[in-house]
Amino acid sequence: MSRRLACLLAPTLCWTTVATAGEASLADLSLEELGRLDVSAVSRKAQKLSDTPAAITVLSAADIRRSGARSVPEALREVPGVIVAQIGSGRWAVGVRGAEGRFSNKLLVQIDGRSVYSPLFSGVFWEALDVMLTDVERIEVIRGPGASLWGANAVNGVINIVTRKATATPGGVVAASVDDRGNPTLAVRQGVSLGDAGAMRVYAKGSDLAPSRTRDGRSEPDYNRGWLAGFRMDGAGSGVDAWMLQGNTSRRTSGENINTFSLTGAGLLIPLDFVFESTNLLGRYNWGLAGGEASLQAYMDHQLANVGTYGRGTVNTADVDFQHRLVPTGAHEFMWGLGARMVQTEIIATSAVLNLSPPRRNFRVFSAFVQDEITLDPQTWKLTLGGRFEYSNMARFEPQPTARLMWTPNLKDSMWASWSRAARTLSIGESDASILFGTQPTPAGSPFPMVVVGSRPGLDWNRRAERVDTVELGYRRNLGNGSVEAVLFHNNYHRLVSEGYDPNGLIFPTSSLPVEPFVAPLQYLQRGSEGSARSQGVEVAVDVPVTDALRLQASYTLMDTRVRRGADGAADVGGRALEQAAPQHWGTLRMSFNLGGGKEVDVAARHVGAVGAGDVPAYTAVDFRYAWRVSRYFDLYFVAQNLFDPLHLEYVSNFFPGQPVSQPRRAFIQGVWRF
């Protein structure tokens, strides 16, 4: 189907659509120590990674540093089950266990307990997400549903970004880098002691990211630049007597070319510029309650997405979350909590191809969760039962239960089995928007040369959240200073948003649609919740220290997605797009060398299978990193990416009809000063 109005769809669809880090840095922990590391994303409490009955990967500060990553998506490349592809300058497609896309709507991402998942289109603005990686303590990645604790939209996974306490970041840091095309990045942070009250840090960052290139090697209007500034304050206490307050503000601009067609069928490229602004404030207080531990967290968040003269969308969020972990009673350890979220959205669109009703939304989400960890046999069998129960005026009541059984026959081996249910709330665009998004040529002899194609909510559509039921089997073995993990999973999706042809057929308007000089009939696709799909796969990860100076890490993921077919041709097109949204297999291999004298070398290779959507061929990329600790105050890094591949395509945007651009060989040098 040719899409001559796609240039108008792109901007308009954009708008329609607790963990507390330890004070010690993770930069120098051994693998054995990381196995004993406390994580919180799975059970909302400090828990040893080796005792966690879920497929979870923890990227420490050392892992992030040695990856050479300058953004969160780059750091996620080495996580099994997570597929990351670069679409353009600062634009990414990220998915967990499939469902890859520019705005993955089944992946919950949060920073220090604050969700950055947007209700406008159900996803994350990756091109607008910016953090100070030098202040990140760890990134916890759950593969599989996490909705029983974290709520709706934690369908295929949860990414929990945990920053370091202000008490762990005294002094100042300046990190400056420049790439081979002269694009700079500068980050500055200063820690300040507040005496007996605790500590504070303030920071600022600015970056101008390098553009991608077309297949013939040309650079196009492809850019991403902006700044971030913020602070964090932490009390001097810890554990059950701690408080934290943080906030930041940011602004990023991003540009790309949009593919469209003229009435004669000739291809056109139209520049499209985005402006993203965000401001947020978060506070958390932990205290002892009834012999146990309690936590109260609240945050406010404002987001703005502006697309030039096409329009803009804003989201204002206020969120409160309370949880209480009780003293263990016999074999039981209970935890419960309550939450409330108020969201206000406004979409101002000036494009004739979009109609949103209503343009403003106020919706509320109320939730409660309960979890019981039952020790069936000390040191051997543990059963976790729990669930989250949410009500919202968008999705009504959604129970999201889970059951996890873990067996640890010895100190080295652990096995688990789990069943979980999760839900994804419809986006504003899916629920409320009517869009004219393209044209389709008619057969020869038709009185009209083309038909305008649109999408709108189906009549009498029962708007319910999408749902997945997941079964998972996992095995983890501690190899002393290393580990091996294998996971099997099966996902069964229900009530997926799908589109089918309007049974009433063509609509013949009385006035011209924007395809002059003729009047074209209109064919609507009606949105409903009729889709269903299944996916299954295996994830394998190995982390082995070969010698004191050499460490090997490898991961491989194999998966398959199948969508239920129907008689409707439009629904089948959508089903094939979902099946082909991600590669069927991908893997990584990393070798880390410690050369002595403060020198490090890292070599990473990744192979990604072909992606059917967009006809993206398979590719292999090799990255290289050299680091030298010149003194206790200064580090020097050199990173080269795509060493043996001058240009390759990684993904074609599946949301905006963006011009496909390829990723060239890149290099940058970075210096980090501490004072």
C-alpha positions in Angstrom: 0.0 0.0 0.0 1.4 3.4 -1.0 1.1 6.0 1.7 0.9 9.5 0.2 -0.4 11.0 3.4 2.1 9.4 5.6 4.0 12.6 6.1 0.9 13.9 8.0 0.4 10.7 10.0 3.8 10.8 11.5 3.6 14.0 13.6 -0.1 13.5 14.5 0.1 9.9 15.6 3.0 10.9 18.0 0.5 12.8 20.2 -2.4 10.3 19.9 -0.9 7.7 20.9 12.0 1.3 44.4 15.0 0.6 44.3 17.5 2.3 46.7 21.1 2.0 45.5 23.8 1.0 48.0 26.4 3.6 48.8 29.3 1.5 47.6 30.1 1.7 43.9 29.6 -1.4 41.9 32.5 -0.5 39.6 34.9 -3.0 41.0 32.7 -5.9 42.3 33.7 -9.4 41.2 31.2 -11.7 39.6 30.9 -13.7 42.8 30.0 -10.5 44.7 27.5 -9.6 41.9 25.8 -12.9 42.5 25.2 -11.8 46.1 24.1 -8.3 45.0 20.8 -7.1 46.3 18.3 -6.4 43.5 14.7 -5.0 43.9 13.0 -5.1 40.5 11.5 -8.6 40.9 10.2 -8.5 44.5 10.2 -4.7 45.4 12.7 -5.5 48.2 16.4 -6.1 48.5 17.1 -9.6 47.4 20.2 -11.6 46.3 20.4 -12.0 42.5 21.2 -15.7 43.0 17.9 -16.2 45.0 15.7 -14.5 42.5 13.0 -16.7 40.8 12.9 -14.8 37.6 15.0 -14.1 34.4 16.8 -11.0 35.5 20.0 -9.5 34.3 21.8 -6.8 36.3 24.2 -4.4 34.5 26.6 -3.0 37.1 28.4 0.3 36.8 31.4 -1.6 35.6 29.4 -3.4 32.9 28.0 -0.1 31.6 31.4 1.6 31.6 33.2 -1.3 29.9 30.4 -1.5 27.2 31.4 1.9 25.9 27.8 2.9 25.9 26.8 6.5 25.9 23.0 5.8 26.2 20.8 3.3 28.0 19.8 1.4 24.8 23.4 0.9 23.9 24.1 -0.6 27.4 21.2 -3.0 26.9 22.6 -4.6 23.8 24.4 -7.4 25.8 21.3 -8.5 27.8 19.9 -11.9 26.7 16.3 -11.6 25.4 16.7 -7.9 24.8 16.9 -6.7 21.2 18.2 -3.2 20.5 18.5 -1.6 17.0 19.4 1.9 16.1 17.0 3.6 13.8 18.8 7.0 13.5 20.5 9.7 15.5 19.4 8.9 19.1 16.4 6.9 17.9 16.1 3.3 18.9 14.0 0.2 18.6 14.0 -1.8 21.9 12.2 -4.9 22.7 12.2 -7.7 25.2 11.3 -11.2 23.9 10.2 -9.8 20.6 7.7 -6.9 20.2 10.6 -4.8 19.0 9.7 -1.3 17.9 10.5 2.4 18.0 8.0 2.7 20.8 7.8 -0.7 22.4 4.4 -0.7 24.0 4.9 -3.8 26.2 8.0 -2.7 28.0 7.9 -0.7 31.3 10.9 1.6 31.9 11.5 3.4 35.1 14.2 5.6 36.7 14.5 5.3 40.5 10.9 4.1 40.6 9.5 6.9 38.3 7.8 5.5 35.2 8.9 7.0 31.9 6.2 5.1 30.0 4.0 7.6 28.1 0.2 7.1 27.8 0.1 9.1 24.5 1.2 6.1 22.5 2.1 3.5 25.1 5.8 3.5 25.0 9.1 5.4 25.7 10.5 8.4 23.8 13.9 6.8 23.6 15.3 9.8 21.6 14.3 12.0 24.6 15.5 9.7 27.4 18.8 11.0 28.8 20.5 10.1 32.0 24.0 10.7 33.6 25.5 7.2 33.0 28.4 8.1 35.3 25.8 8.3 38.2 24.0 5.0 37.3 24.5 2.4 40.0 23.0 -0.4 38.0 20.3 -1.3 35.4 18.0 -4.2 36.4 16.3 -5.9 33.4 13.4 -8.3 34.0 12.6 -10.5 31.0 9.0 -11.5 31.3 5.9 -9.9 33.0 6.4 -7.7 36.1 2.9 -6.4 36.3 2.0 -8.3 39.6 4.2 -5.7 41.4 4.7 -2.8 39.0 1.3 -2.6 37.3 0.0 -2.4 33.8 2.3 -2.2 30.8 5.0 -4.4 32.4 4.1 -7.0 29.9 7.2 -8.4 28.2 9.7 -6.9 30.7 10.7 -4.2 33.1 13.9 -2.0 32.9 14.7 -0.4 36.2 17.5 2.2 36.1 18.9 2.8 39.6 21.1 5.9 40.2 23.6 6.2 43.0 22.9 7.9 46.3 24.2 11.4 46.7 26.1 10.3 49.7 28.1 8.0 47.4 29.0 10.7 44.9 31.2 13.3 46.7 33.4 15.7 44.8 33.2 16.7 41.2 33.3 14.9 37.8 33.7 16.3 34.3 33.2 13.9 31.4 33.8 15.2 27.9 33.8 13.3 24.6 34.0 14.0 20.9 33.4 11.6 18.0 35.1 11.2 14.7 32.7 13.7 13.1 33.2 16.4 15.7 30.0 15.9 17.7 30.6 16.7 21.4 29.1 15.6 24.7 29.9 17.3 28.0 28.6 16.2 31.5 29.4 17.9 34.8 28.5 16.8 38.3 29.3 18.2 41.7 28.6 16.5 45.1 28.1 18.5 48.2 28.0 17.3 51.8 25.1 18.5 54.0 26.8 17.4 57.2 24.6 15.3 59.5 21.6 15.8 57.2 23.2 13.9 54.2 24.5 14.9 50.8 23.4 16.5 47.5 24.7 16.4 44.0 23.9 18.7 41.0 24.6 17.9 37.4 24.2 19.1 33.9 24.8 17.4 30.5 24.7 18.5 26.9 25.1 16.4 23.8 25.0 16.6 20.0 24.7 13.0 18.6 26.2 12.0 15.2 23.8 11.5 12.3 23.2 8.2 10.5 23.6 7.8 6.7 21.5 6.6 3.8 22.4 3.3 2.1 24.5 5.3 -0.5 26.5 6.9 2.3 24.9 10.4 2.3 24.1 12.2 5.5 20.6 13.4 5.7 18.7 15.9 8.1 19.2 13.3 10.9 20.2 14.8 14.3 19.6 14.7 18.0 20.8 17.3 20.4 19.8 18.7 23.8 20.6 19.1 27.5 19.7 17.7 30.9 20.1 19.3 34.4 19.1 18.1 37.8 19.8 17.3 41.4 19.5 14.5 44.0 19.5 14.7 47.8 19.8 11.8 50.2 19.6 11.7 54.0 22.5 10.3 56.0 20.4 7.3 57.1 19.9 4.0 55.3 17.6 1.0 55.3 14.5 1.7 57.3 15.5 5.3 58.1 16.2 7.0 54.8 14.9 9.7 52.5 15.6 10.9 49.0 14.5 13.9 46.9 15.5 14.4 43.2 14.4 16.2 40.2 15.5 17.1 36.7 14.6 19.0 33.6 15.6 18.4 30.0 15.1 19.5 26.4 16.0 17.6 23.3 15.4 18.3 19.6 15.4 15.6 17.0 15.0 15.6 13.2 14.6 13.1 10.5 13.2 12.7 7.0 9.7 11.2 6.4 9.0 9.0 3.4 5.9 9.9 1.4 4.7 9.9 -2.2 3.4 12.5 -4.7 0.1 11.9 -6.6 2.1 10.6 -9.5 3.7 7.9 -7.3 7.1 9.6 -7.1 8.9 9.3 -3.7 9.2 12.4 -1.5 11.3 13.2 1.6 9.9 15.7 4.0 12.0 16.9 7.0 10.3 16.5 10.4 11.5 18.2 13.6 10.6 17.2 17.1 11.0 19.0 20.4 10.8 17.1 23.7 10.7 18.8 27.1 10.4 17.1 30.5 10.4 18.2 34.1 9.9 16.0 37.1 10.3 15.9 40.9 10.4 12.7 43.0 10.6 12.0 46.7 10.8 8.9 48.8 10.9 8.1 52.5 11.6 4.8 54.2 10.8 4.1 57.9 10.1 1.2 60.3 6.4 0.3 60.7 4.9 -2.4 62.9 8.3 -4.1 63.2 8.7 -4.2 59.4 9.7 -1.7 56.7 7.6 0.9 54.9 8.2 3.2 52.0 6.2 6.1 50.6 7.1 7.5 47.2 5.5 10.4 45.2 6.4 12.1 42.0 5.1 14.7 39.6 6.1 14.7 35.9 5.4 17.0 33.0 6.1 16.0 29.4 5.8 18.0 26.1 6.1 16.7 22.6 6.1 19.5 19.9 6.2 18.8 16.2 6.6 22.3 14.6 3.4 23.6 13.0 1.7 20.2 13.1 0.8 20.3 16.8 1.8 19.3 20.2 0.9 16.9 23.1 1.4 17.3 26.8 1.1 14.8 29.7 1.0 15.8 33.4 1.3 13.0 35.9 1.0 12.8 39.7 1.8 9.4 41.3 1.8 8.2 44.9 2.9 4.7 45.9 3.0 3.0 49.4 4.4 -0.4 50.3 4.8 -2.2 53.6 6.9 -5.3 54.2 5.9 -7.1 57.3 8.1 -9.1 59.8 8.3 -12.7 58.6 5.8 -14.9 60.4 6.7 -18.6 60.4 7.2 -19.6 56.8 5.5 -16.5 55.4 6.9 -13.1 54.5 4.1 -10.7 53.4 4.3 -7.5 51.5 1.5 -5.2 50.4 1.0 -1.8 48.9 -1.4 0.8 47.5 -1.0 3.2 44.6 -2.8 6.0 42.9 -1.9 7.9 39.7 -3.6 10.9 38.1 -2.9 11.7 34.5 -4.0 14.6 32.4 -3.3 14.7 28.6 -4.0 17.3 26.0 -3.4 17.0 22.3 -3.5 20.0 20.0 -3.4 18.9 16.4 -3.6 21.2 13.4 -3.5 18.5 10.7 -6.6 17.8 8.7 -6.0 14.1 8.7 -6.4 13.7 12.4 -9.5 13.9 14.6 -9.2 13.2 18.3 -12.3 13.0 20.5 -12.0 14.2 23.2 -8.8 16.3 22.8 -8.3 16.3 26.6 -8.3 13.3 28.9 -8.2 12.9 32.6 -7.8 9.4 33.8 -7.1 7.8 37.2 -5.5 4.6 38.2 -5.9 3.0 41.6 -4.1 -0.1 42.6 -3.3 -2.5 45.4 -0.8 -5.4 45.5 0.0 -8.2 47.8 2.8 -10.8 47.8 3.5 -13.7 50.1 6.9 -15.5 50.0 6.4 -19.0 51.5 9.4 -21.0 52.6 8.3 -24.6 51.9 11.6 -26.1 52.9 14.4 -23.9 54.3 17.3 -23.3 51.8 15.5 -25.6 49.2 12.0 -24.7 48.2 10.3 -21.3 48.1 6.9 -20.4 46.7 5.9 -16.8 45.8 2.2 -15.9 45.3 1.0 -12.4 44.6 -0.9 -10.1 42.4 -1.7 -6.5 41.6 -5.3 -5.4 41.2 -5.8 -2.2 39.2 -8.7 -0.1 38.2 -8.6 2.8 35.7 -11.2 4.6 33.8 -9.4 3.6 30.6 -9.1 -0.1 31.2 -11.5 -0.8 34.1 -10.5 -3.6 36.5 -7.5 -5.7 35.7 -6.2 -8.4 38.0 -2.5 -9.3 37.3 -1.5 -12.4 39.4 1.7 -14.4 39.5 3.0 -17.6 41.0 6.7 -18.5 41.2 8.3 -21.7 42.5 12.1 -21.9 43.2 14.2 -24.9 43.9 17.8 -24.6 45.2 19.1 -28.1 45.7 22.6 -26.8 46.6 24.5 -23.6 46.9 25.4 -23.5 43.2 22.2 -24.4 41.3 18.8 -22.9 41.3 15.7 -23.6 39.1 12.4 -21.9 38.9 9.0 -22.1 37.2 6.5 -19.3 37.0 3.2 -18.3 35.6 2.2 -14.6 35.3 -0.5 -12.5 33.8 0.0 -8.9 32.7 -2.0 -6.2 30.9 -1.3 -3.2 28.6 -3.6 -0.2 28.8 -4.6 1.2 25.4 -2.9 4.5 24.4 -4.8 7.7 23.9 -4.3 7.4 20.1 -5.6 3.8 20.0 -8.7 4.7 22.0 -9.7 8.1 20.7 -8.1 9.0 17.3 -9.5 8.8 13.8 -6.7 9.2 11.2 -6.4 9.4 7.5 -3.1 7.8 7.0 -2.5 6.9 3.3 -3.8 6.1 -0.2 -4.2 2.9 -2.1 -4.4 2.6 -5.9 -7.7 1.1 -7.2 -7.9 -1.6 -9.9 -7.9 -0.7 -13.5 -11.2 0.6 -14.8 -12.3 2.0 -11.5 -13.9 5.4 -11.7 -11.5 6.6 -9.0 -7.7 6.3 -9.4 -7.2 5.8 -5.6 -8.9 5.3 -2.3 -8.0 7.2 0.9 -7.4 4.8 3.8 -8.2 5.7 7.4 -8.3 4.2 10.8 -10.9 4.8 13.6 -12.2 3.1 16.7 -14.7 0.4 15.9 -18.4 0.8 16.6 -19.3 -0.6 20.0 -15.6 -1.4 20.7 -15.3 -2.8 24.2 -12.0 -1.1 25.1 -10.2 -3.5 27.3 -6.5 -3.8 28.1 -4.4 -6.2 26.1 -3.4 -9.3 28.1 -0.6 -11.9 28.2 -0.2 -15.1 30.1 3.4 -16.2 30.4 4.9 -19.5 31.5 8.6 -19.6 32.2 11.2 -22.2 33.2 14.7 -21.2 34.2 18.0 -22.6 35.4 20.9 -20.7 36.9 24.3 -22.0 38.1 26.9 -20.2 40.1 30.4 -20.9 38.8 32.2 -19.2 41.6 33.2 -16.0 39.9 31.0 -16.8 36.9 27.5 -18.0 36.0 25.4 -19.7 33.4 21.7 -19.2 32.8 19.1 -20.8 30.5 15.4 -19.8 30.3 12.5 -21.2 28.3 9.3 -19.0 27.9 5.9 -19.1 26.3 3.7 -16.1 25.9 0.0 -16.2 25.0 -1.4 -12.8 24.0 -5.1 -12.0 24.0 -7.2 -8.9 23.1 -4.5 -7.4 21.0 -5.4 -4.2 19.2 -6.0 -5.0 15.6 -7.6 -3.4 12.5 -10.2 -4.8 10.1 -12.1 -3.4 7.1 -15.2 -1.5 7.9 -18.1 -3.8 7.0 -20.0 -0.9 5.6 -17.5 -0.6 2.7 -16.5 2.7 1.0 -17.6 6.1 2.1 -18.2 8.6 -0.7 -17.6 12.1 0.6 -19.5 15.1 -0.6 -16.3 17.3 -0.6 -12.8 16.7 -1.7 -10.3 15.0 0.6 -6.7 16.2 0.5 -5.9 14.2 -2.7 -7.0 16.8 -5.3 -7.8 17.4 -8.1 -10.3 14.6 -7.7 -12.7 13.4 -5.0 -11.6 10.0 -3.6 -13.7 7.6 -1.7 -12.7 6.7 1.8 -12.0 3.2 3.2 -11.9 3.0 7.0 -10.1 0.3 9.0 -11.8 -0.2 12.3 -9.8 -0.8 15.5 -10.8 -3.5 17.9 -9.4 -6.0 20.4 -9.7 -9.1 18.3 -6.0 -10.0 17.9 -4.2 -12.9 19.5 -0.7 -14.3 19.2 1.7 -16.7 20.7 5.5 -16.5 21.1 8.0 -18.9 22.6 11.8 -19.0 22.8 15.0 -19.8 24.7 17.6 -17.5 26.3 21.1 -18.6 27.2 23.8 -16.5 28.9 27.3 -17.4 30.1 29.6 -15.3 32.1 33.1 -16.9 32.8 36.4 -15.5 34.1 38.9 -17.5 32.1 41.9 -16.0 33.9 42.4 -13.2 36.4 42.9 -10.9 33.4 40.3 -12.3 30.9 36.5 -12.4 31.2 34.2 -13.9 28.6 30.5 -13.1 28.3 28.1 -14.6 25.7 24.4 -14.7 25.2 22.0 -16.1 22.6 18.3 -15.7 22.1 16.0 -17.8 19.8 12.3 -17.1 19.5 9.3 -17.3 17.3 6.1 -15.3 17.1 2.9 -16.5 15.5 -0.3 -14.4 15.1 -3.7 -16.0 14.7 -4.9 -15.6 11.1 -8.4 -14.6 10.1 -10.5 -13.9 7.1 -10.0 -10.1 7.2 -7.1 -9.0 4.9 -6.3 -5.9 6.9 -6.0 -7.9 10.1 -3.6 -10.3 8.3 -1.4 -7.5 7.2 -1.1 -6.3 10.9 -0.5 -9.9 12.0 2.4 -10.3 9.6 3.9 -7.0 10.7 3.8 -8.2 14.4 5.4 -11.5 13.4 8.2 -9.8 11.5 8.8 -6.9 13.9 11.9 -8.6 15.5 14.6 -11.0 14.4 14.1 -14.7 15.2 17.6 -15.0 16.7 20.4 -12.8 18.0 23.6 -13.2 20.1 26.5 -11.4 21.6 30.1 -12.2 22.6 32.3 -10.0 24.8 35.9 -10.4 25.8 37.2 -8.1 28.5 41.0 -7.9 29.2 42.8 -6.2 32.1 46.2 -5.4 30.9 47.6 -4.1 34.1 48.8 -0.6 34.9 45.2 0.7 34.8 44.7 -0.4 31.2 41.6 -2.2 29.9 40.6 -3.6 26.5 37.1 -4.8 25.5 36.0 -6.4 22.3 32.3 -7.1 21.7 30.7 -8.8 18.7 27.0 -9.1 18.1 25.1 -10.9 15.3 21.4 -10.1 14.6 19.2 -12.1 12.3 17.1 -10.6 9.5 14.0 -8.5 10.3 11.1 -9.1 7.9 9.5 -5.7 8.6 11.4 -3.3 6.4 13.5 -6.0 4.7 16.4 -5.5 7.1 19.2 -8.1 6.4 21.1 -9.9 9.0 24.3 -8.2 10.2 27.4 -8.7 12.4 29.0 -5.8 14.2 32.3 -5.6 16.2 33.0 -2.9 18.8 36.3 -2.1 20.4 37.1 -0.2 23.6 40.5 0.9 25.2 40.7 2.5 28.6 43.6 3.9 30.5 43.5 5.1 34.1 46.1 7.8 33.7 45.9 8.7 37.4 43.4 8.5 40.2 41.9 11.7 38.9 41.8 11.1 35.2 40.6 8.3 32.9 40.9 8.2 29.1 38.7 6.1 26.8 38.7 5.3 23.1 35.8 3.5 21.5 35.3 2.3 17.9 32.0 0.8 16.7 31.3 -1.3 13.6 35.0 -2.0 13.1 34.6 -4.3 10.1 31.4 -3.0 8.6 31.4 0.4 7.1 27.6 0.7 6.8 24.6 -1.5 7.8 20.9 -1.1 8.3 19.6 -2.2 11.8 15.8 -1.3 11.7 13.2 0.6 9.7 10.9 2.7 11.9 7.6 0.9 12.4 5.7 3.9 13.8 6.7 6.9 11.8 7.4 6.3 8.1 10.9 7.5 8.5 13.6 7.3 5.8 15.7 4.1 6.3 19.1 5.1 7.4 22.2 2.9 8.1 24.7 3.0 10.9 28.3 3.8 9.8 31.6 3.0 11.4 32.0 5.3 14.4 34.7 6.3 16.9 34.9 8.6 19.9 37.4 9.6 22.6 36.4 10.5 26.1 38.1 11.9 29.1 36.8 11.8 32.7 38.2 14.1 35.4 37.5 13.6 39.1 38.3 16.2 41.7 
